Amino acid sequence: MAGFLYKPEKFIYSLWWQLDFHGFFLGIWYGWGYCFCTDWHWQIREMLGKPVPFNSYIQFLVYEITGYIPDANITDFFVVTVYFMSLLISIVLNIRDYHNAKKYIILDEIKKPDC
C-alpha cells in the first residue's frame, strides 16, 4: 500500500491500482470487490479440503495470522478506506511528478543556446 513512496515504481504502482480497480466492475456479476486471484486461491483450498468460511480475503488473512475473527463490516470499511486513500495519494503524486517533469523540460528548452 505504500508503493507510491518509491519514485522509480510510481508509474507501475499507478498501473497496478488501475488494474486492481477491475474488482469493482466484476463485482456487478460476482460480488463487490471480486478478485480472480482470490477466487482461484479459494478453489484450490476447497480442493485441498480447507474451505474458507469468510467472504473477505482480508478477513481470512487476519484470522489465519492472528486467530481473531474481525467483523465483516469493519473489515470492508477498512479495506475500502485504505484502497481509496492509497489510490488518491498515488494519483496526486503522479500528477505532481508529471507537472514537475513538464516544468523542467520547459526550463531546459529555454536554457538551450541558439546556434
C-alpha positions as CSV (number, residue, x, y, z in Angstrom):
1,M,0.0,0.0,0.0
2,A,3.0,2.3,0.1
3,G,4.5,1.6,-3.3
4,F,3.9,5.3,-4.2
5,L,6.8,6.3,-1.9
6,Y,9.5,4.8,-4.1
7,K,9.8,7.1,-7.1
8,P,11.0,4.7,-9.8
9,E,8.0,2.4,-9.2
10,K,5.3,5.1,-9.0
11,F,4.1,4.6,-12.6
12,I,4.0,0.8,-12.2
13,Y,2.2,1.3,-8.9
14,S,-0.5,3.5,-10.5
15,L,-1.0,0.9,-13.3
16,W,-1.4,-1.7,-10.6
17,W,-4.2,0.3,-8.9
18,Q,-5.9,0.8,-12.2
19,L,-5.8,-2.9,-12.9
20,D,-6.9,-3.7,-9.3
21,F,-10.0,-1.5,-9.9
22,H,-11.4,-4.3,-12.0
23,G,-12.9,-5.8,-8.8
24,F,-15.5,-3.0,-8.8
25,F,-16.7,-3.8,-12.3
26,L,-16.5,-7.6,-12.0
27,G,-18.4,-7.1,-8.7
28,I,-21.5,-6.4,-10.7
29,W,-21.7,-10.1,-11.6
30,Y,-19.5,-11.8,-9.0
31,G,-19.9,-9.7,-5.8
32,W,-18.3,-6.5,-4.5
33,G,-14.6,-6.4,-4.9
34,Y,-14.3,-9.7,-6.8
35,C,-10.7,-10.8,-7.4
36,F,-10.0,-13.7,-9.7
37,C,-6.8,-14.5,-7.8
38,T,-8.8,-14.8,-4.5
39,D,-11.4,-16.9,-6.3
40,W,-8.7,-19.2,-7.6
41,H,-7.0,-19.4,-4.2
42,W,-10.3,-20.4,-2.6
43,Q,-11.0,-23.0,-5.3
44,I,-7.6,-24.6,-4.6
45,R,-8.3,-24.6,-0.8
46,E,-11.6,-26.3,-1.4
47,M,-9.9,-29.0,-3.5
48,L,-7.4,-29.5,-0.6
49,G,-10.3,-29.8,1.8
50,K,-9.6,-26.5,3.6
51,P,-12.6,-24.3,2.6
52,V,-12.6,-20.6,3.6
53,P,-15.5,-19.6,5.8
54,F,-15.2,-15.9,5.1
55,N,-16.4,-13.6,2.3
56,S,-13.4,-11.3,2.6
57,Y,-9.8,-12.3,1.8
58,I,-8.5,-9.7,4.3
59,Q,-10.8,-11.1,7.0
60,F,-9.5,-14.6,6.2
61,L,-5.8,-13.3,6.4
62,V,-6.5,-11.6,9.8
63,Y,-7.9,-14.9,11.1
64,E,-5.1,-17.0,9.7
65,I,-2.4,-14.7,11.1
66,T,-3.9,-13.8,14.5
67,G,-6.7,-16.2,15.2
68,Y,-9.1,-13.2,15.6
69,I,-12.3,-13.0,13.6
70,P,-12.8,-9.4,12.7
71,D,-16.3,-8.0,12.0
72,A,-17.0,-8.2,8.2
73,N,-18.4,-4.6,8.0
74,I,-15.4,-3.1,9.8
75,T,-13.0,-5.2,7.6
76,D,-14.8,-4.0,4.4
77,F,-14.7,-0.3,5.6
78,F,-11.0,-0.6,6.4
79,V,-10.2,-2.2,3.1
80,V,-12.1,0.4,1.0
81,T,-10.7,3.3,3.1
82,V,-7.1,2.2,2.7
83,Y,-7.6,1.4,-1.0
84,F,-9.0,4.8,-1.9
85,M,-6.6,6.7,0.3
86,S,-3.7,4.9,-1.4
87,L,-5.2,5.5,-4.8
88,L,-5.7,9.2,-4.2
89,I,-2.2,9.6,-2.9
90,S,-0.8,7.8,-5.9
91,I,-2.8,9.9,-8.3
92,V,-1.8,13.2,-6.6
93,L,1.9,12.2,-6.6
94,N,1.9,11.1,-10.2
95,I,0.2,14.4,-11.3
96,R,2.8,16.3,-9.2
97,D,5.6,14.4,-10.8
98,Y,4.2,14.9,-14.3
99,H,3.9,18.7,-13.8
100,N,7.4,18.9,-12.3
101,A,8.9,16.9,-15.2
102,K,7.0,19.2,-17.7
103,K,8.3,22.3,-15.9
104,Y,11.9,21.0,-16.1
105,I,11.5,20.2,-19.8
106,I,10.3,23.7,-20.5
107,L,13.2,25.2,-18.5
108,D,15.7,23.1,-20.4
109,E,14.3,24.3,-23.7
110,I,14.5,27.9,-22.5
111,K,18.2,27.5,-21.5
112,K,19.3,25.9,-24.8
113,P,21.5,28.4,-26.7
114,D,20.6,29.2,-30.3
115,C,23.1,28.1,-32.8
